[in-house]
Amino acid sequence: MMTPDLFSQTDSMRTADEQRIARLRAELNAHNIAYYVNDAPTITDAEYDALFQELQALETQYPEWLTADSPTQRVGGTPLPQFDKVRHAVPMLSLANAFSTGEVQAFDARVRDGLGVADGVSIEYAVEVKFDGLAISLRYEQGVLVQAATRGDGETGEDVTANVRTIRSIPLRLQAKRIPEVLEVRGEVLMKRADFERLNQTQMEKGEKLFANPRNAAAGSLRQLDSRITASRQLSFFAYGVGEVSDSAQVFSQVSFARIVEQLRDYGFPVYTAHPVIRGVDGLIEFYEQTGKARETLPFDIDGVVYKVNDTAQQEILGFVSRSPRWAIAHKFPAQEMSTTVLDIDVQVGRTGAVTPVARLAPVEVGGVVVTNATLHNADEVARKDVRIGDTVIVRRAGDVIPEVVMSVLEKRPVDARVFVMPSVCPECGSPIEREDGEAVSRCTGGMICPAQLKQSLMHFASRKAMNIDGLGDKLIEQMVDVGLIKTPDDLYRLSTAQLAGLERMAEKSAQNVYAAIQTSKSTTLARLIYALGIRHVGEATAKTLAKTYGTLDAVMNANLDDLHTVEDVGPVVAHSIVTFWADARHQTVIKHLVELGVHWDDVAVTEKIATPFTDKTVVLTGTLPTLGREEAKALLEQAGAKVAGSVSKKTDYVIAGVDAGSKLEKAQQLGVTVMDEAQMLMMLKRQ
Ligand code: IVH
């Protein structure tokens, strides 16, 4: 008996729904191609979902019309007990490898020889990238995907049809009028790097096993007995050839490999051959080199390029040797991943104090260079990857990037493998290593006394908003540290013009200028000095607040955590950092030395709160004072609120004259400016 539902439907409604199903499928397939094959979506995700749901609803209503090639059937199904074996109708061959230009030349010579071409005639090659994934064979009968198989040993592979159906860029039905009765499409399944990163991220969040690289992730995802897992992973596919073709329509009686690939593209397969055919070996090598340079910019891994004789008639003449075609060769890039053993793990202190665990490795050639060290990023990373001293590890070096340890090969772990422990003190300077809550990076707290951080600290110390030492650039600082002239910032004030002039690319005049700038910097403000010390988390604004709040450096140095917490904008992290900084006696020594060497600053409380006879007065120093050095006198005056100028004018309020005062004194007398000696000046200063 008919269900009331169906009974209520007229034949014409059924026909309309059937047509709608067909239209929806065609439309969704076209959108899939636009999205997954051409990377150019034609509708929004929401619009796609709406069409998809409409189709799903219709298929639920009419289960009799559900077909295996419907776009809704890509979600995976019941897990398999195992994979069935599939015998390939046409064996899946492999490629011979070339690693050098010489080997490519030898290949070309063999091809020419095999074809008996005359000297001076060059062979036409189709060139492609060599995808670093897994080979797969897709069998279409009457245009419908009926079977997908892995390469296996080349003769027999595994039936992974259910999994392959979930790969969106693989057409379930060929979109064309003329299609061969049987068509086997050969190509590579891979995972794009971004999809790989995302997968590993989710694996990590779920506490599941991480994949070493995109190829392993692609293999692991394709060889899943549960196709729903495959469906949840983003796999991609690129076609690069054909296997069995039974083609009465003669679509594939093509004369060139390039045409075959074009035909596959027209059928809706993703292909990656935007390369024109190339004649002769020199062009091949150029293609190899260009592709090598572009390697890192591709969204997926490649491990070389492939050269194929383009003319299919020539291919046939050349034939095969053992399991490889004589008409093709893979020109491989140096491997980006190799395995080696971890001899030790120690730490490296960066210029910002970041302490990075580094694996010392048994030398191994990766990506064309010998690698002996590889970064392990941070302690969490070491723990997550569970890399131990003595382990066999996979090391990766991509492009110019620092080599890194990808993972340990657990099967090869020796019984005496040792776990890495982050040291508690800096190997460079002995300061405590700290790691703040929520931070992955451990840091040396040595700041400016840590040699590893010294250059960075000095650059900061000398910078415009800190001690403002004009002309003391990064290059100069690097040189001074490298030759051992400077070990702590106070050493800057011990430099002589001669020492500066002895540095590379330092003319006498520039040495004098830098020397003068260093001397000028001795007179500074409390805020600048605090900022210059480079206490972690103490930026310019915090330095100013501290100076204003405490007035003197002594007060800042003596402030405890509780005090500091009451300061505006100083939170627990900043307060802790300040206290830790002063707890290190070596920082106190630096300050002591700076003072001894004549560095001085205005104690804010003095200038801001108390007016003196010198407040806002312009003062000029001339001649040699009996007890005070020029800089010392200047500092005293500035602390008292004076502006110390270099020349006498009508605006000058006082001239302080010493022995051998010359023209400035004369000018002061001419202009009627008050002149006094050191003793008078000190008297006035005392009266404040
Ligand atoms: S052609 C008869 N083209 O390399 C030639 N193979 O070492 C069959 N591969 O198993 C292969 N990219 O997995 C060809 N553009 C490409 C390729 C490619 C990657 C893989 C494929 C094959 C292996 C051969």
Residues whose N, C-alpha, C, O or C-beta is under 5 A from the ligand:
A	BS01	IVH	L93 S94 L95 E128 V129 K130 F131 L134 A135 E188 Y240 V306 P325
